[in-house]
Amino acid sequence: MHTASKSEINCFLKQYRKGMFLPQRFHLLDRTMDGITDLGLTIPQVKQIIKGVRYNNYDRGPTPDHNGDGLDIWEFGIPFEGILIYIKLKIDPEYGYKCLSFKKSSGPWTLPYKNW
């Protein structure tokens, strides 16, 4: 498995953060909403947490999405109120900036740049 470089991760995150605040371009899957609800968070809170994701939260990616659309997903873990949140993000040039997962982590993790 390929580990992305810090610059590759930062490039993806910069692009994602820039686009996720555009009107009608940030999308959460229904199953993602379940995880957000379980955490007691609002969509604006989720956006702020994603905005705070950095290279040291990187776990895996880019890896091909299993749906076969030819696009990549990126996975992150971020500590939040004593738990680790699993976040899976994807940029779809046509559809927008997707959050495919946002939930309490069940692991396992690699977190190659973890320093927290």
TIRO-2110 file (N, C-alpha, C; in Angstrom, 1 decimal):
// TIRO-2110
0.8, -1.2, 0.0, N, 1, A
0.0, 0.0, 0.0, CA, 1, A
0.9, 1.2, 0.0, C, 1, A
0.6, 2.2, -0.9, N, 2, A
1.3, 3.4, -1.0, CA, 2, A
0.9, 4.4, 0.1, C, 2, A
1.9, 5.0, 0.8, N, 3, A
1.6, 6.1, 1.7, CA, 3, A
1.9, 7.4, 1.0, C, 3, A
0.9, 8.2, 1.0, N, 4, A
1.0, 9.5, 0.3, CA, 4, A
2.0, 10.4, 1.1, C, 4, A
2.7, 11.3, 0.4, N, 5, A
3.6, 12.2, 1.0, CA, 5, A
2.9, 13.3, 1.7, C, 5, A
3.5, 14.0, 2.6, N, 6, A
2.9, 15.1, 3.3, CA, 6, A
2.4, 16.2, 2.3, C, 6, A
3.2, 16.4, 1.2, N, 7, A
2.8, 17.4, 0.2, CA, 7, A
1.6, 16.9, -0.6, C, 7, A
1.5, 15.6, -0.9, N, 8, A
0.3, 15.1, -1.6, CA, 8, A
-0.9, 15.2, -0.7, C, 8, A
-0.8, 14.9, 0.6, N, 9, A
-1.9, 15.0, 1.5, CA, 9, A
-2.4, 16.5, 1.6, C, 9, A
-1.4, 17.4, 1.8, N, 10, A
-1.7, 18.8, 1.9, CA, 10, A
-2.4, 19.3, 0.7, C, 10, A
-2.0, 18.9, -0.5, N, 11, A
-2.6, 19.3, -1.7, CA, 11, A
-4.0, 18.9, -1.8, C, 11, A
-4.3, 17.6, -1.5, N, 12, A
-5.7, 17.1, -1.5, CA, 12, A
-6.5, 17.9, -0.5, C, 12, A
-6.0, 18.1, 0.7, N, 13, A
-6.8, 18.8, 1.8, CA, 13, A
-7.1, 20.2, 1.4, C, 13, A
-6.1, 20.9, 0.8, N, 14, A
-6.3, 22.3, 0.4, CA, 14, A
-7.4, 22.4, -0.7, C, 14, A
-7.3, 21.5, -1.7, N, 15, A
-8.4, 21.4, -2.7, CA, 15, A
-9.7, 21.1, -2.1, C, 15, A
-9.8, 20.1, -1.2, N, 16, A
-11.1, 19.7, -0.6, CA, 16, A
-11.7, 20.9, 0.2, C, 16, A
-10.8, 21.5, 1.1, N, 17, A
-11.3, 22.6, 2.0, CA, 17, A
-11.8, 23.7, 1.1, C, 17, A
-11.1, 24.0, 0.1, N, 18, A
-11.5, 25.2, -0.8, CA, 18, A
-12.9, 24.9, -1.4, C, 18, A
-13.1, 23.7, -1.9, N, 19, A
-14.4, 23.4, -2.5, CA, 19, A
-15.6, 23.1, -1.6, C, 19, A
-15.3, 22.6, -0.4, N, 20, A
-16.4, 22.1, 0.4, CA, 20, A
-17.3, 23.3, 0.9, C, 20, A
-16.8, 24.5, 0.8, N, 21, A
-17.6, 25.6, 1.2, CA, 21, A
-18.3, 26.3, 0.1, C, 21, A
-18.2, 25.8, -1.1, N, 22, A
-18.9, 26.4, -2.3, CA, 22, A
-20.4, 25.9, -2.1, C, 22, A
-21.3, 26.8, -2.5, N, 23, A
-22.7, 26.4, -2.4, CA, 23, A
-23.1, 25.2, -3.2, C, 23, A
-23.8, 24.3, -2.6, N, 24, A
-24.3, 23.1, -3.2, CA, 24, A
-23.2, 22.1, -3.7, C, 24, A
-22.0, 22.2, -3.2, N, 25, A
-20.9, 21.4, -3.6, CA, 25, A
-20.4, 20.4, -2.5, C, 25, A
-20.9, 20.5, -1.3, N, 26, A
-20.5, 19.6, -0.2, CA, 26, A
-21.7, 18.7, 0.0, C, 26, A
-21.3, 17.4, 0.0, N, 27, A
-22.4, 16.3, 0.1, CA, 27, A
-22.0, 15.3, 1.1, C, 27, A
-23.0, 14.9, 1.9, N, 28, A
-22.9, 13.9, 2.9, CA, 28, A
-23.8, 12.7, 2.5, C, 28, A
-23.3, 11.5, 2.6, N, 29, A
-24.2, 10.4, 2.3, CA, 29, A
-25.1, 10.1, 3.5, C, 29, A
-26.2, 9.5, 3.2, N, 30, A
-27.2, 9.2, 4.3, CA, 30, A
-26.5, 8.4, 5.4, C, 30, A
-25.7, 7.4, 5.1, N, 31, A
-25.0, 6.7, 6.2, CA, 31, A
-24.1, 7.6, 6.9, C, 31, A
-23.5, 8.6, 6.3, N, 32, A
-22.6, 9.5, 6.9, CA, 32, A
-23.4, 10.3, 8.0, C, 32, A
-24.6, 10.7, 7.6, N, 33, A
-25.5, 11.5, 8.5, CA, 33, A
-25.8, 10.6, 9.8, C, 33, A
-25.9, 9.3, 9.6, N, 34, A
-26.1, 8.5, 10.8, CA, 34, A
-25.0, 8.6, 11.8, C, 34, A
-23.7, 8.6, 11.3, N, 35, A
-22.6, 8.7, 12.2, CA, 35, A
-22.5, 10.1, 12.8, C, 35, A
-22.8, 11.1, 12.1, N, 36, A
-22.8, 12.5, 12.6, CA, 36, A
-23.9, 12.6, 13.7, C, 36, A
-25.0, 12.1, 13.4, N, 37, A
-26.1, 12.2, 14.5, CA, 37, A
-25.7, 11.4, 15.7, C, 37, A
-25.1, 10.2, 15.5, N, 38, A
-24.6, 9.5, 16.7, CA, 38, A
-23.6, 10.2, 17.5, C, 38, A
-22.8, 11.1, 16.9, N, 39, A
-21.8, 11.9, 17.6, CA, 39, A
-22.4, 13.2, 18.2, C, 39, A
-23.7, 13.5, 17.8, N, 40, A
-24.3, 14.7, 18.3, CA, 40, A
-23.8, 15.9, 17.7, C, 40, A
-23.4, 15.9, 16.4, N, 41, A
-22.8, 17.0, 15.8, CA, 41, A
-23.8, 17.6, 14.7, C, 41, A
-23.6, 18.8, 14.3, N, 42, A
-24.3, 19.5, 13.3, CA, 42, A
-23.4, 19.5, 12.0, C, 42, A
-24.0, 19.8, 10.9, N, 43, A
-23.3, 19.9, 9.7, CA, 43, A
-22.2, 21.0, 9.7, C, 43, A
-22.6, 22.2, 10.3, N, 44, A
-21.5, 23.2, 10.4, CA, 44, A
-20.4, 22.8, 11.3, C, 44, A
-20.6, 22.0, 12.3, N, 45, A
-19.6, 21.5, 13.2, CA, 45, A
-18.7, 20.5, 12.4, C, 45, A
-19.4, 19.6, 11.6, N, 46, A
-18.6, 18.7, 10.8, CA, 46, A
-17.7, 19.4, 9.8, C, 46, A
-18.2, 20.4, 9.2, N, 47, A
-17.4, 21.2, 8.2, CA, 47, A
-16.2, 21.8, 8.9, C, 47, A
-16.4, 22.3, 10.2, N, 48, A
-15.2, 22.9, 10.9, CA, 48, A
-14.2, 21.8, 11.3, C, 48, A
-14.7, 20.7, 11.7, N, 49, A
-13.8, 19.6, 12.0, CA, 49, A
-13.0, 19.2, 10.8, C, 49, A
-13.7, 19.0, 9.6, N, 50, A
-13.0, 18.7, 8.4, CA, 50, A
-12.0, 19.7, 8.0, C, 50, A
-12.4, 21.0, 8.2, N, 51, A
-11.5, 22.1, 7.9, CA, 51, A
-10.2, 22.0, 8.7, C, 51, A
-10.3, 21.4, 9.9, N, 52, A
-9.1, 21.3, 10.8, CA, 52, A
-8.3, 20.0, 10.6, C, 52, A
-8.7, 19.2, 9.6, N, 53, A
-7.9, 18.0, 9.3, CA, 53, A
-6.6, 18.4, 8.7, C, 53, A
-5.5, 17.8, 9.1, N, 54, A
-4.1, 18.0, 8.6, CA, 54, A
-3.5, 16.7, 8.2, C, 54, A
-2.3, 16.9, 7.6, N, 55, A
-1.6, 15.7, 7.2, CA, 55, A
-1.3, 14.7, 8.3, C, 55, A
-1.2, 15.1, 9.5, N, 56, A
-0.9, 14.2, 10.6, CA, 56, A
-2.1, 13.4, 11.0, C, 56, A
-3.3, 13.7, 10.4, N, 57, A
-4.5, 12.9, 10.6, CA, 57, A
-4.7, 11.9, 9.5, C, 57, A
-3.8, 11.9, 8.5, N, 58, A
-3.9, 11.0, 7.4, CA, 58, A
-3.7, 9.5, 7.8, C, 58, A
-4.6, 8.7, 7.2, N, 59, A
-4.5, 7.2, 7.5, CA, 59, A
-4.2, 6.5, 6.2, C, 59, A
-5.0, 6.6, 5.2, N, 60, A
-4.8, 5.9, 3.9, CA, 60, A
-5.3, 6.8, 2.7, C, 60, A
-4.7, 6.5, 1.6, N, 61, A
-5.2, 7.1, 0.3, CA, 61, A
-4.0, 7.7, -0.4, C, 61, A
-4.2, 8.1, -1.6, N, 62, A
-5.5, 7.8, -2.3, CA, 62, A
-5.6, 6.4, -2.7, C, 62, A
-6.8, 5.9, -2.5, N, 63, A
-7.1, 4.5, -3.0, CA, 63, A
-8.4, 4.5, -3.8, C, 63, A
-8.5, 3.7, -4.8, N, 64, A
-9.7, 3.7, -5.7, CA, 64, A
-10.9, 3.4, -4.9, C, 64, A
-12.0, 4.2, -5.2, N, 65, A
-13.3, 3.9, -4.6, CA, 65, A
-13.8, 2.6, -5.1, C, 65, A
-14.3, 1.8, -4.2, N, 66, A
-14.8, 0.4, -4.5, CA, 66, A
-16.0, 0.5, -5.5, C, 66, A
-16.6, 1.7, -5.7, N, 67, A
-17.8, 1.7, -6.6, CA, 67, A
-17.4, 1.7, -8.1, C, 67, A
-16.1, 1.7, -8.3, N, 68, A
-15.6, 1.6, -9.7, CA, 68, A
-15.7, 2.8, -10.6, C, 68, A
-15.9, 4.0, -10.0, N, 69, A
-16.0, 5.2, -10.8, CA, 69, A
-14.7, 5.8, -11.2, C, 69, A
-13.6, 5.2, -10.8, N, 70, A
-12.3, 5.7, -11.2, CA, 70, A
-11.7, 6.8, -10.4, C, 70, A
-12.5, 7.2, -9.3, N, 71, A
-12.0, 8.3, -8.4, CA, 71, A
-11.4, 7.7, -7.1, C, 71, A
-10.6, 8.5, -6.5, N, 72, A
-10.0, 8.1, -5.3, CA, 72, A
-10.6, 8.6, -4.0, C, 72, A
-10.4, 7.8, -2.9, N, 73, A
-10.9, 8.2, -1.6, CA, 73, A
-9.6, 8.4, -0.7, C, 73, A
-9.8, 9.3, 0.3, N, 74, A
-8.8, 9.5, 1.3, CA, 74, A
-9.4, 9.3, 2.6, C, 74, A
-8.6, 8.7, 3.5, N, 75, A
-9.1, 8.4, 4.9, CA, 75, A
-8.2, 9.1, 5.9, C, 75, A
-8.9, 9.6, 7.0, N, 76, A
-8.3, 10.3, 8.0, CA, 76, A
-8.9, 9.9, 9.4, C, 76, A
-8.1, 10.1, 10.4, N, 77, A
-8.5, 9.9, 11.8, CA, 77, A
-8.2, 11.1, 12.6, C, 77, A
-9.2, 11.6, 13.3, N, 78, A
-9.0, 12.9, 14.1, CA, 78, A
-9.5, 12.7, 15.5, C, 78, A
-8.7, 13.0, 16.5, N, 79, A
-9.2, 12.9, 17.9, CA, 79, A
-10.3, 14.0, 18.1, C, 79, A
-11.3, 13.6, 18.8, N, 80, A
-12.4, 14.5, 19.2, CA, 80, A
-13.1, 14.1, 20.4, C, 80, A
-13.0, 14.9, 21.5, N, 81, A
-13.7, 14.6, 22.7, CA, 81, A
-13.4, 13.2, 23.3, C, 81, A
-12.1, 12.8, 23.2, N, 82, A
-11.7, 11.5, 23.8, CA, 82, A
-11.9, 10.3, 22.9, C, 82, A
-12.4, 10.5, 21.7, N, 83, A
-12.6, 9.4, 20.7, CA, 83, A
-11.8, 9.7, 19.4, C, 83, A
-11.7, 8.7, 18.6, N, 84, A
-11.1, 9.0, 17.3, CA, 84, A
-12.2, 8.9, 16.2, C, 84, A
-12.3, 9.9, 15.4, N, 85, A
-13.3, 10.0, 14.4, CA, 85, A
-12.7, 9.6, 13.1, C, 85, A
-13.4, 8.7, 12.4, N, 86, A
-13.0, 8.2, 11.1, CA, 86, A
-13.7, 9.1, 10.0, C, 86, A
-12.9, 9.6, 9.1, N, 87, A
-13.4, 10.5, 8.1, CA, 87, A
-12.9, 10.0, 6.7, C, 87, A
-13.8, 9.8, 5.8, N, 88, A
-13.4, 9.4, 4.4, CA, 88, A
-13.9, 10.4, 3.5, C, 88, A
-13.0, 11.0, 2.7, N, 89, A
-13.3, 12.1, 1.8, CA, 89, A
-13.0, 11.7, 0.3, C, 89, A
-13.8, 12.4, -0.6, N, 90, A
-13.6, 12.2, -2.0, CA, 90, A
-14.0, 13.4, -2.8, C, 90, A
-13.2, 13.7, -3.8, N, 91, A
-13.5, 14.8, -4.7, CA, 91, A
-14.0, 14.2, -6.0, C, 91, A
-15.2, 14.6, -6.4, N, 92, A
-15.9, 14.2, -7.6, CA, 92, A
-16.0, 15.4, -8.5, C, 92, A
-15.3, 15.5, -9.6, N, 93, A
-15.3, 16.7, -10.4, CA, 93, A
-16.7, 17.2, -10.8, C, 93, A
-17.6, 16.2, -11.0, N, 94, A
-18.9, 16.5, -11.4, CA, 94, A
-19.9, 16.8, -10.3, C, 94, A
-19.8, 15.9, -9.2, N, 95, A
-20.8, 16.0, -8.2, CA, 95, A
-20.4, 16.9, -7.0, C, 95, A
-19.1, 17.0, -6.8, N, 96, A
-18.6, 17.9, -5.7, CA, 96, A
-17.7, 17.2, -4.7, C, 96, A
-17.8, 17.7, -3.5, N, 97, A
-16.9, 17.3, -2.4, CA, 97, A
-17.7, 16.4, -1.4, C, 97, A
-17.4, 15.1, -1.5, N, 98, A
-18.2, 14.2, -0.7, CA, 98, A
-17.5, 13.8, 0.6, C, 98, A
-18.3, 13.7, 1.6, N, 99, A
-17.9, 13.1, 2.9, CA, 99, A
-18.6, 11.7, 2.9, C, 99, A
-17.8, 10.7, 2.7, N, 100, A
-18.4, 9.3, 2.6, CA, 100, A
-18.5, 8.7, 3.9, C, 100, A
-17.8, 9.1, 4.9, N, 101, A
-17.9, 8.6, 6.2, CA, 101, A
-17.4, 9.6, 7.3, C, 101, A
-18.1, 9.7, 8.4, N, 102, A
-17.8, 10.5, 9.5, CA, 102, A
-18.4, 9.9, 10.7, C, 102, A
-17.6, 9.1, 11.4, N, 103, A
-18.2, 8.3, 12.5, CA, 103, A
-17.1, 8.0, 13.6, C, 103, A
-17.5, 7.5, 14.7, N, 104, A
-16.6, 7.0, 15.7, CA, 104, A
-15.8, 5.8, 15.0, C, 104, A
-14.5, 5.8, 15.2, N, 105, A
-13.6, 4.8, 14.6, CA, 105, A
-13.7, 3.5, 15.3, C, 105, A
-13.7, 2.5, 14.4, N, 106, A
-13.5, 1.1, 15.0, CA, 106, A
-12.2, 0.5, 14.6, C, 106, A
-11.3, 1.3, 13.9, N, 107, A
-9.9, 0.9, 13.6, CA, 107, A
-10.0, -0.2, 12.5, C, 107, A
-8.9, -0.8, 12.2, N, 108, A
-7.5, -0.5, 12.7, CA, 108, A
-7.0, 0.8, 11.9, C, 108, A
-5.9, 1.3, 12.4, N, 109, A
-5.3, 2.5, 11.9, CA, 109, A
-3.9, 2.3, 11.6, C, 109, A
-3.4, 3.1, 10.6, N, 110, A
-2.0, 3.2, 10.3, CA, 110, A
-1.4, 4.5, 10.8, C, 110, A
-2.1, 5.6, 10.5, N, 111, A
-1.7, 7.0, 10.9, CA, 111, A
-0.2, 7.2, 10.9, C, 111, A
0.4, 7.1, 9.7, N, 112, A
1.9, 7.2, 9.6, CA, 112, A
2.5, 8.5, 10.0, C, 112, A
1.7, 9.6, 10.0, N, 113, A
2.3, 10.9, 10.4, CA, 113, A
1.8, 11.4, 11.8, C, 113, A
1.2, 10.5, 12.5, N, 114, A
0.6, 10.9, 13.8, CA, 114, A
1.6, 11.5, 14.7, C, 114, A
1.3, 12.7, 15.2, N, 115, A
2.2, 13.3, 16.2, CA, 115, A
1.3, 14.0, 17.3, C, 115, A
0.2, 13.4, 17.6, N, 116, A
-0.7, 14.0, 18.6, CA, 116, A
-1.0, 13.0, 19.7, C, 116, A
END
